[in-house]
C-alpha cells in the first residue's frame, strides 16, 4: 500500500516548467515568482518561488518566508507603513499573480523626491546648474 505523500514537484515538462500534482491526480503548471524586500538601504533580499497558477500576492509572501524572517512585516502592512507592488506598480494582497511576476515590498520614502531635488539644486548654485548656466560669453542664461 502506497503512503499518501504530500503533493510535490513530480515531473518536468519539455519546456522546463515544473508540474505539481494535486490530491485528485490533476497536474498543473507552476509559476516562477520572485519576492523582493529591502529592509534598509543597499540591502535587498530576493526569494525565488514556484507557485501554482492562480496564486495571490499574499500566498507568495507566505510561501517565501519573508514574514517569518522579518516578523514586523504583517503589522506594518496592516498599518499601511509598507506597500505591495508587482514590477513597480502598487497592488493589493489579493492580486492574482502571473508567471515571472516580481512581488515587491516597499518601504516609505524618507525624503520627498521633489524636496531632495530642490536641495541639490540649491547646493549647486543657480548660475552653474542646468538651463541657468551661461553657455557662451555675453549670452543669456538658458540659451
PyMOL commands that set and color helices and strands:
alter all, ss='L'
color gray80, all
select helices_A, chain A and resi 57-64+66-69+73-79+113-124+126-128+130-132
alter helices_A, ss='H'
color red, helices_A
select strands_A, chain A and resi 9-12+18-21+27-40+43-52+83-86+89-91+102-106
alter strands_A, ss='S'
color yellow, strands_A
deselect
rebuild
show_as cartoon
